[in-house]
Amino acid sequence: MDNTQIFIAIAIMSLVNYFTRVFPFIFFMKKQPPKFVVFIERFFPAVIIVILIVYTLKDTDFSLYPYGLKEILGIFFTAILHLSIKNYLISIFGGTIFYMALVQYL
């Protein structure tokens, strides 16, 4: 691929990405969104946290040293972070970063 083809590919991917972000606002501009969209909007962050907890614990062997200590500390840190700040985005990213630091450095 030459530079022109790369720039065209980047431009097309940028437009598609932008369209997927703008589409819900255009689609629901004049009317109420369906109930399932409101439900997803309301509970999606909590579902993401539950998925991260399940993913964290799925391969943990609590019978071997360090007995799941990193995973439990990551979950508690995320819970404390969320209870103190009450922001799902900060809780998800902060807890994930904390857990990854524990995995890499301990």
Buried (B, 14 or more C-beta within 10 A) or exposed (E): EEEEEEEEEEEEEEEEEEEEEEEEEEEEEEEEEEEEEEEEEEEEBEEBBEEBBEEBBEEBEEEEEEEBEBBBBBBEBBBEBBEEEEEBEBBBEBBBEBBEEBEEEE
